[in-house]
Amino acid sequence: MNDQERITDFILLEKKMSTNYNEFASECVNPQLRSKFLDLLNLDQSIRDELVQTATQRGWYQFKPADGAEINQTYQKFSTMS
């Protein structure tokens, strides 16, 4: 496994962990435990951001900028949900 594959794997793992921490926190009835899960979620987000920044700098992780039409379409989709 090369560095690019490792970082990509770590990014995917961090995304999954963020989803889990968010779910655990939202279902937790103990305030102290919920707070710990939220702390872990914040830490996980920081780690993921660093990994994405590293991968982006090396050209391994690319973002496609959304055009105005895509932004409006997504906005309309979610604004009608509320």
N, C-alpha and C positions, 0 to 999 in steps of 0.2 A: 504494500500500500504506500503510495507516495504522499507528499505533503498536501497536495491539492485534494486528494481523496479523504485524507484525515480531517482537514478543516471542513470540508463539505459534510462529512459524517458528523462532526461535532456540532455544526450549525443545525443540522436536522435533529440531532439529539436535544439540543437546547430548546428548539421550537417545541418538541414534544414535552419536555420537562416544564416549560412555561405553561402549556395547556394543562398539564397535570396539577401544578401548583395553584393555578387559577381555580380549577375545579375543586381541589381540596379546600381551599380557602372559602370558596362560596358555599360549600356544604358543611363547614365546620361550625359547631355551636359553641365551642369553647373560645372565648375572646383571646386568650393568651396564645392558644395554638393557632388560631386564625392569623394572628399578628405574625407569628413565626413563618407561616406559609407565605404571607405577603412579603416578608423580608426575603425569603428564598426566591420568590418571584422577581423581586427587584434585582437581586444579585444575579439571577439567571439572565435577566434582560441585559444587564451590563456586560456579562460574559459574551452573550450572543452578539451584542453590538461590536465588541472588540474583534470577535472572530469574523464578522461580516466586513468590518473595516480592513482587516488584514487580507482577507480574500479579495476584496475589491481592489486594494492597492496592487495586488499581484496579478490582477486581471482574471481571477478565477470565479468571481461572482459578479454578474452584470445585472444592472437594472434597466428596464425599458421605461423611459419617461412616458407618462400617459398624456395623450392629447386632450384638448378641451372637450371634445365630444365624449370621450371615454369617462372623463371626470363628471360631466353632466349626467350621463347615463347612470353611473353608479350612484350619484347623489339622488337622482329621481327614484331609483330602485329602493334605496334605504329610507328616503324621506317619506315614502308612502307606507312604510311599515309601521310608523308610529301613529 
